[in-house]
Amino acid sequence: QVQLVESGGGLVQPGGSLRLSCAASGSIFSINTMGWYRQAPGKERELVATISRGDSTNYGGSVKGRFTISRDNAKNTVNLQMNSLKPEDTAVYYCYANSMSGLGLVRNSWGQGTQVTVSS
């Protein structure tokens, strides 16, 4: 099994910055894509950013230019640096990982989510 644990969420003022981290643990042979999704109350879960093992990135249109995703393959962690935060960024942020076991089984794993609130 794969466990994803997020950290770094909290309350921040508009225009401020916040850094989220996610650590993967468990039975992992390799991790391909890692990323972040978010879900606000009453809305669908949406893509924030993803990053491949080769550091190819993909960003949601609403965060591009403000957020930066990065990863440390040796530590099986993914980070999300969020700058110029807006109230619209308020949501529960979920860590995501696509991994493969030693038996060749593909798994899609999700963290429990961490709350990010942008408010004055």
N, C-alpha and C positions, 0 to 999 in steps of 0.2 A: 504494500500500500504506500501511497504518497501523501504526505501531509504538507500543507502550505500554511505558514503562519505570517500574518501581516502585522506590521507595526508602523507607528509614526502618524496615525490619524489624530485629529483633534480639531480645535476651534482656532480659526485664524481670521484676521480682518481682511476686507477686500484690498487687493493689491499686494498682499503678503505672500509668503512662500511657505511651502511645506514639503517634506520629503518622506515618501512612503518606502518601506522595505518589505520584502517577502523572502522567507527562507524555506526551501524545500528539503524535506527529509523523508526517510523511509527506504523502501526497496526500489532503488533507481539504477538503471543501467545507463541511461542517457536522457537528457532533456533537450527537445528540439526548440519549440517556441514557448516563451514565457510572456506574460503580459498582464495588463490591468483592464478591467471593465468596471463600470459603475452603474448604479441604479438609484434614481431619485424616487421619492414617494409618488405613486401613481403613474410612473413612467417605466418603459421597457429598459432592460439592461442594454447598455451601449458600449461600444469599443472606446477605450481611452488610448491605449497604445500596446503594441506587441513588439517583440524582438526575438529574432532567431538566434541559434547558436553561432551563426556566422555574423551576428550583429546587424542584420538587415532589419530595419525598423518600419513600422506602420503606425500612423497616428490618426485618431479621429479628427475630423475637420474642425471641431469646436475647440480643440486643445493644441493643435499644431502651432508651433511658434512660442508657446508658453510652457509646455511640458516637455520633459526629456526623460526617456527611458534608457536604462542601462542594465547590464548584468555582469555577474562574476561567475563564470562557468566552474571554476575550481571550488567555489563555495556554494554553488547552486542557489544563488540569490538573484533577485531582480529588484531594481529600484525605480522610483518615479519621482523626479524632481519637478515640483509644481510651482511655477512662478506666476506673478500677476493674477492671482486668484480672484475669481468673481463669485458673487452669490449663486450664480447658475451652476457652479462647480460643486455645490453642496450635494452630497450623495454618499451612499455606502460604496466603497471601493473594494473590489474583489480581485485577488490575485489568481492568475490562471497559469497552468503549466501543462504542456503536452509532452509526455514522457514514454519511454519504452523500457520494459523490464528485461531481465536477462533471458527470458524465454521468448522474447520478441512480441510481447503483448503491448499494445498501445493504450495509454490511459490519458484521459482528460481530467485534470484535478482542479478543484477550486478551494480557495481559502474561505474562512468564515466571514470575512468582510471587516473593514474598518471604517468608522464614520469620519467623514470630513465635512466640517461645517464652516462656511465662509459667511461671516456676518459681522457687522459693526456693533 
